[in-house]
Amino acid sequence: VPLRRCLPDRFSNTGTLAYVSGRHRTLVEDAIGAFELPAPDYVIGDVGTSIYNVDDNGWSPWPAWVAVLEQSWGARDGQALVPLFADIEALTPQESEKQGRFKSSYYAPVSVDVSQLKQQMQQRLTQAGLPSRIIWSIDETTDTGLVDVLPENASKLHAVRFLMQNTGHTLGNTL
């Protein structure tokens, strides 16, 4: 049975529904509409660098999560990182809509030495005083490497744990 058929009846009035995605808000909204998914209470997006509270008034970024991420990067945003990597030929900045306040995203060839690339990038981030994590993934539809630079305390897992803690959920009542 497709997920969209069983979620509305089972969860509409009995729980909290959160979608977790590496994608940005527009793509998540498009997927909700395209697959006729129920409206969520929360959305974790942008590889875990954003948490939105979703209600009748729309999507609101969760300020408490922003405060957590500011502990690593302060007032700097993802665009401030682009000059750090400008001379690394393997990296091409992704489109502006795929960037975020706490995310700097790049394309890279899948043939790149990922370990070496991450080490080179991490060294520059450390020298710049930016505690960060580097996430490597592959867009299989285009056979393209994807590199996301996030604050060290950001990831989808960190965001899920934060959401659980701040909404009173535990591992025992979270699916």
DOSE-883677 format. One record per residue: residue in three letters; y, z, x of N, C-alpha, C, O in turn. Coordinates in pm, whole numbers, padded with zeros to 5 digits, always signed. Each point is the difference from the previous one (the first is absolute). Layout:
ALAYZXYZXYZXYZX/...
END
This chain:
VAL-00117+00000+00086+00117+00000-00086+00123+00000+00090+00010+00084+00089/PRO+00083-00175-00110+00122+00000+00082+00074+00132-00012+00004+00061-00107/LEU+00056-00017+00216+00071+00127+00005+00107+00008-00108+00017+00106-00061/ARG+00056-00215+00037+00110+00006-00096-00049+00029-00142+00077+00046-00084/ARG-00204-00071+00058-00051+00027-00135-00036+00146-00019+00007+00051-00112/CYS-00045+00018+00220-00043+00139-00019+00109+00101+00031-00009+00114-00047/LEU+00111-00149+00123+00103+00097+00036+00086+00046-00116+00019+00121-00016/PRO+00035-00210-00066+00094+00049-00102-00058+00107-00091+00066+00100-00026/ASP-00188-00119-00024-00059+00096-00092-00034+00131+00070+00015+00107-00060/ARG-00059-00113+00183-00047+00119+00068+00111+00082+00063-00014+00121+00014/PHE+00125-00185+00024+00100+00071+00077+00137+00010-00065+00087+00071+00051/SER-00066-00139-00160+00136-00009-00053+00065+00136-00029+00119+00017+00025/ASN-00194+00078-00076+00060+00130-00034-00069+00116+00069+00028+00116-00032/THR-00118-00143+00124-00077+00110+00057+00018+00019+00149-00055+00095+00055/GLY+00128-00180+00011+00012+00014+00144+00122-00068+00055+00087-00049-00073/THR-00082+00047+00204+00108-00065+00072-00056-00125+00064-00104+00004+00066/LEU+00171-00115-00086-00045-00126+00057+00095-00043+00111+00121-00014-00022/ALA-00176-00007+00140+00080-00046+00114-00069-00120+00062-00122+00000+00020/TYR+00199-00103+00011-00052-00115+00072+00042+00014+00146+00112+00040+00031/VAL-00204-00074+00058+00025+00010+00144-00019-00139+00059-00106-00061-00014/SER+00210+00012+00080-00003-00136+00052+00075-00008+00132+00092+00077+00026/GLY-00132-00171+00055+00074-00030+00121+00118-00091-00028+00085-00021+00086/ARG-00079-00033-00205+00099-00102-00035+00132+00061-00047+00008+00119-00032/HIS+00094-00203+00028+00131+00046-00044+00007-00001-00153-00086-00056-00068/ARG+00190+00119+00017+00014+00026-00143-00016-00125-00086-00070+00004-00101/THR+00134-00115+00137-00007-00120-00082-00144-00049-00017-00040-00038-00110/LEU-00036+00040+00219-00139-00045-00010-00084+00096-00084-00089-00044-00073/VAL+00117+00173+00081-00073+00097-00082+00034-00022-00147-00089-00001-00086/GLU+00217-00017+00055+00040-00026-00138-00064-00128-00052-00045-00006-00114/ASP+00042-00097+00198-00063-00127-00039-00149+00019-00031-00051-00055-00098/ALA-00017+00133+00181-00144+00024-00021-00024+00079-00128-00094-00029-00074/ILE+00177+00128+00046-00014+00078-00123+00010-00093-00121-00078+00011-00095/GLY+00176-00102+00099+00017-00093-00111-00112-00103-00007-00053-00026-00108/ALA+00017-00033+00221-00102-00106+00003-00137+00050-00044-00073-00074-00066/PHE+00039+00197+00102-00132+00053-00034+00003+00092-00120-00099+00066-00033/GLU+00215-00062-00034+00017+00081-00121-00043+00144+00021-00069+00059-00083/LEU+00111-00003+00195-00033+00139+00032+00093+00094-00075+00114-00036-00032/PRO-00161+00156+00003+00087+00096-00067+00114+00043+00094-00015-00002+00122/ALA+00125+00039-00182+00114+00048+00079-00041+00128+00071-00056+00091-00061/PRO+00084-00083+00190-00036+00120+00076+00107+00108-00014+00111-00025-00046/ASP-00147+00145+00088+00097+00109+00011+00069-00007+00137+00117+00035+00014/TYR-00194-00080+00087+00051-00010+00136-00054-00126+00066-00107-00049-00036/VAL+00181-00001+00134-00047-00110+00083+00030+00036+00145+00113+00032+00036/ILE-00216-00039+00045+00015+00011+00144-00007-00143+00050-00097-00071-00024/GLY+00200+00029+00094+00005-00138+00048+00046-00009+00144+00017+00101+00068/ASP+00002-00224-00023+00054-00025+00133-00079+00073+00109+00059+00066+00087/VAL-00191-00077-00091-00090+00064+00097+00021+00152+00003-00019+00063+00104/GLY+00058-00006-00216+00017+00144-00010+00139+00050+00034+00022+00121+00009/THR+00074-00211+00011+00135+00044+00034+00090+00016-00122+00116+00037+00013/SER-00170-00063-00130+00078+00024-00121-00089+00062-00107-00117-00036-00015/ILE+00174+00129-00057-00063+00057-00119+00103-00012-00111+00113+00047+00012/TYR-00155-00111-00120+00087-00017-00116-00052+00083-00116-00120+00004-00025/ASN+00211+00062-00044-00029+00062-00128+00030-00108-00104+00111-00054-00002/VAL-00208+00024-00084+00018-00107-00098+00001+00064-00139-00094+00069-00040/ASP+00204-00094-00033+00009+00052-00136+00078-00099-00086+00023-00114+00042/ASP+00017+00156-00159+00072-00089-00092+00133-00049+00058+00053-00102-00045/ASN+00000+00174+00142+00127-00040+00063-00019-00094+00118+00098-00044+00061/GLY-00222+00011-00029-00027-00092+00109-00066+00067+00120-00063+00105-00013/TRP+00079-00167+00128-00060+00046+00125+00105+00074+00081+00106-00056+00031/SER-00134+00181+00004+00093+00079+00080-00068+00045+00128-00106+00062-00005/PRO+00166-00094+00121-00057+00051+00125-00002+00153-00003+00092+00063-00053/TRP-00196-00004+00110-00015+00145-00001+00075+00058+00120-00045-00016+00113/PRO+00159+00084-00136+00081+00051+00111-00074+00094+00095+00028+00000+00120/ALA-00120+00079-00171-00072+00094+00087-00085-00075+00103-00016+00047+00113/TRP-00038-00164-00149-00078-00079+00096+00093-00063+00103-00034-00008+00118/VAL+00150-00037-00161+00100-00054+00093+00035+00108+00103+00010-00030+00119/ALA+00008+00152-00163+00034+00110+00091-00110+00023+00103+00029+00029+00117/VAL-00153-00041-00158-00112+00015+00094+00007-00109+00107-00016+00029+00118/LEU+00038-00152-00159+00002-00111+00095+00122+00006+00092-00007-00043+00115/GLU+00116+00097-00165+00120+00016+00083-00024+00097+00115+00073-00003+00099/GLN-00174+00089-00111-00031+00092+00110-00039-00076+00126+00022+00049+00111/SER-00080-00167-00125-00038-00081+00116+00111-00093+00046+00027-00010+00120/TRP+00036-00059-00214+00094-00106+00037+00146+00034-00027+00088-00076+00039/GLY-00062+00187-00104+00139+00034-00030+00064-00106-00087-00060-00048-00096/ALA+00183+00011+00130+00075-00097-00080-00033-00144+00038+00047-00093-00065/ARG-00127+00073+00170-00034-00137+00042-00093-00063-00103-00077+00068-00067/ASP+00087-00199+00055-00090-00071-00090-00082-00101+00078+00021-00021+00119/GLY-00115-00041-00189-00092-00095+00063+00068-00115+00070-00049-00048+00103/GLN+00161+00002-00155+00072-00112+00063+00050+00036+00139+00016-00088+00084/ALA+00009+00216-00060+00049+00044+00131-00106-00019+00109+00032+00004+00119/LEU-00156-00023-00159-00108-00016+00097-00015-00143+00050-00054-00023+00108/VAL+00102-00073-00184-00019-00141+00035+00043-00033+00143-00075-00069+00070/PRO+00191+00115-00022+00039-00031+00138-00096+00055+00106-00009-00055+00110/LEU-00061+00163-00141-00095+00057+00095-00111-00098+00036-00055+00005+00110/PHE+00022-00093-00202-00115-00089+00017+00039-00147+00009-00087-00087-00004/ALA+00215+00059+00014+00049-00138-00004-00062-00090+00106-00018-00119-00023/ASP-00017+00175+00138-00054-00083+00109-00152-00008+00000-00059-00061+00089/ILE-00006+00121-00187-00146-00008-00008-00035-00125-00080+00014-00004-00122/GLU-00060-00098+00193-00023-00132-00061-00101+00002-00114+00009-00082-00092/ALA-00103+00173+00097-00104+00004-00102+00053+00049-00136-00067-00018-00101/LEU+00184+00080+00099+00053+00058-00123+00109-00086-00062+00091-00047+00068/THR-00102+00027-00198+00103-00066-00079+00034+00092-00117-00088+00033-00080/PRO+00214+00010+00067+00034+00088-00113-00035-00066-00134+00023-00119-00020/GLN-00078+00199-00071-00028-00049-00134+00131-00014-00078+00105+00045+00045/GLU-00113-00108-00160+00116-00024-00086+00066+00132-00039-00064+00105-00002/SER+00193-00112-00029+00078+00121-00028-00057+00081-00117+00006+00123+00002/GLU-00060-00189-00104-00055+00075-00113-00126+00078+00036-00043+00086-00076/LYS-00016-00115+00191-00119+00072+00046+00035+00112+00097-00088+00073+00047/GLN+00216-00059-00017+00047+00108+00086+00037+00119-00089+00011-00014-00121/GLY+00008+00129+00183+00039+00116-00078+00075+00099+00086+00007-00013+00122/ARG+00048+00110-00188+00075+00102+00074-00089+00066+00104+00045+00028+00111/PHE-00169-00003-00145-00093+00067+00090-00116-00090+00038-00112+00047+00018/LYS+00138-00177-00006-00107-00095+00035+00063-00121+00065+00093-00061-00052/SER-00147+00025+00169+00041-00121+00069-00126-00085+00014-00096+00042+00066/SER+00095-00160-00127-00123-00079-00013+00010-00133+00072+00105-00065+00001/TYR-00218+00024+00059-00005-00120+00084-00127-00078-00028-00100+00054-00047/TYR+00107-00184+00077-00119-00085+00004-00043-00011+00146+00083+00009+00091/ALA-00212-00028-00070-00053-00021+00134-00125-00086-00012-00068+00004-00102/PRO+00036-00082+00206-00122-00079-00006-00122+00093-00001+00000+00103+00067/VAL-00103-00140-00141-00120+00084-00004-00071+00003+00136-00081+00089+00025/SER+00112-00185+00061-00063-00006+00132+00064+00094+00102-00050+00012+00112/VAL+00159+00055-00148+00071+00087+00093-00088+00119+00040-00084+00045-00078/ASP+00103+00004+00199-00068+00122+00044+00070+00117-00070+00105+00046+00044/VAL-00165+00000-00152+00063+00100-00086+00026+00130+00076+00107+00060-00013/SER-00203-00017+00090+00015+00125+00075+00119-00008+00096+00080+00092+00007/GLN-00070-00200+00065+00110-00019+00095+00134-00008-00073+00099+00059+00044/LEU-00095-00133-00154+00123-00014-00078+00046+00136-00051+00117+00035+00013/LYS-00208+00040-00071+00036+00131-00054+00047+00094+00111+00093+00078-00020/GLN-00157-00085+00133+00039+00085+00112+00142-00034+00047+00081+00089+00025/GLN-00052-00218-00013+00133-00045+00042+00106+00045-00101+00107+00048+00038/MET-00137-00064-00166+00094+00039-00104+00019+00152-00001+00113+00049-00011/GLN-00223+00025+00022+00008+00147-00005+00082+00054+00117+00075+00096-00016/GLN-00090-00157+00131+00076+00041+00118+00151-00013-00026+00078+00089+00034/ARG-00038-00200-00095+00142-00022-00029+00051+00097-00106+00112+00049+00009/LEU-00194-00022-00108+00039+00093-00105+00017+00141+00057+00094+00071-00036/THR-00184-00032+00123+00009+00132+00064+00127+00010+00084+00071+00100-00005/GLN-00043-00204+00083+00121-00001+00083+00126+00006-00086+00100+00057+00042/ALA-00104-00113-00160+00115+00001-00091+00010+00130-00080+00094+00019-00077/GLY-00192+00071+00095+00002+00126-00072-00033-00014-00147+00050+00076-00084/LEU-00136-00174+00052-00039-00023-00140-00149+00029-00018-00083-00087+00024/PRO+00048+00209-00067-00140+00032-00024-00055-00091-00110+00044+00006-00115/SER-00140-00090+00151-00045-00105-00092-00150-00020+00005-00068+00045+00092/ARG+00020-00112-00194-00139-00048-00002+00005-00150-00022+00088-00051-00069/ILE-00184-00018+00127-00008-00145-00011-00128-00034-00074-00109+00040+00040/ILE+00124-00115-00148-00114-00039-00083-00025-00149+00019+00091-00081-00017/TRP-00213+00045+00052-00042-00141+00015-00090-00035-00117-00090+00077-00035/SER+00114-00191-00025-00090-00050-00104+00003-00152+00005+00077-00059+00075/ILE-00162-00002-00155-00009-00146-00002+00012-00048-00143-00068+00049-00090/ASP+00156-00145+00069+00009-00069-00128-00107-00109+00005+00020-00104+00062/GLU-00132+00129-00127-00113-00092+00008+00027-00133-00068-00062-00101+00033/THR+00155+00100-00129+00029-00126-00069+00074-00099+00090-00010-00121-00019/THR+00085+00174+00116+00075-00088+00091-00048+00012+00144+00052-00067+00089/ASP-00151+00153-00065-00051+00026+00135+00115+00036+00094+00014-00057+00109/THR+00066+00152-00153+00117+00044+00076-00008+00150+00024-00036+00077-00089/GLY+00069-00037+00212+00008+00142+00030+00127+00059-00057+00104-00065-00002/LEU-00114+00189-00045+00114+00072-00055+00016+00130+00077-00096+00074+00018/VAL+00216-00047+00028+00029+00122+00076+00111+00074-00074+00108-00055-00023/ASP-00135+00179-00012+00100+00085-00066+00027+00119+00088-00092+00067+00046/VAL+00220-00040-00022+00042+00117+00076+00060+00098-00100+00093-00033-00073/LEU-00149+00155+00070+00038+00102-00097+00036+00129+00072-00041+00019+00114/PRO+00115+00071-00178+00017+00133+00057-00139+00064+00021-00093-00030-00074/GLU+00081+00117+00172-00131+00057+00032-00061+00078-00116-00122+00013-00007/ASN+00204+00037-00083-00052+00078-00113-00013-00083-00127-00004+00054-00111/ALA-00002-00188+00127-00014-00088-00117-00129-00080+00010-00038-00049+00107/SER-00028+00038-00218-00116-00087-00020-00038+00015-00147+00053+00087-00069/LYS-00141-00170+00023-00043+00014-00139-00069+00135-00020+00020+00066-00102/LEU-00101-00025+00200-00068+00130-00011+00099+00115-00004-00012+00090-00083/HIS+00112-00091+00174+00101+00105-00002+00072+00004-00135+00025+00108-00055/ALA+00007-00225+00002+00071-00006-00129-00087+00051-00115+00049+00070-00088/VAL-00178-00104+00090-00090+00049-00105-00010+00152+00007+00009+00067-00103/ARG-00026-00014+00222-00008+00146+00014+00129+00068-00047-00005+00103-00067/PHE+00119-00161+00103+00129+00054-00043+00011-00003-00152+00040+00099-00062/LEU-00076-00210+00002+00006-00012-00146-00092+00102-00066+00039+00066-00097/MET-00160-00054+00148-00094+00099-00057+00058+00141+00008+00000+00073-00099/GLN+00049-00037+00215+00055+00134+00021+00118+00027-00092+00013+00111-00053/ASN+00072-00211+00033+00122+00020-00077-00017-00021-00150+00094+00019-00076/THR-00212-00059+00034-00028-00013-00143-00112+00094-00045-00046-00008-00114/GLY+00004+00096+00204-00101+00099-00035-00142-00053-00007-00084+00061-00066/HIS+00056-00172+00131-00134-00056-00001-00075+00041+00127+00060+00026+00104/THR-00191-00021-00117-00088+00036+00112-00103-00110+00019-00007-00093-00080/LEU-00073+00105+00185-00109-00095+00018-00097+00005-00115-00066-00099-00032/GLY+00055+00216-00032-00092+00017-00112+00043-00070-00128-00084-00024-00087/ASN+00212-00008+00074+00044-00067-00123+00075-00129+00029+00084-00044-00079/THR-00116-00017+00193+00063-00127+00037-00108-00104+00025-00099+00026+00068/LEU+00120-00142-00125-00094-00111+00019+00074-00108+00075-00057-00105+00028/
END
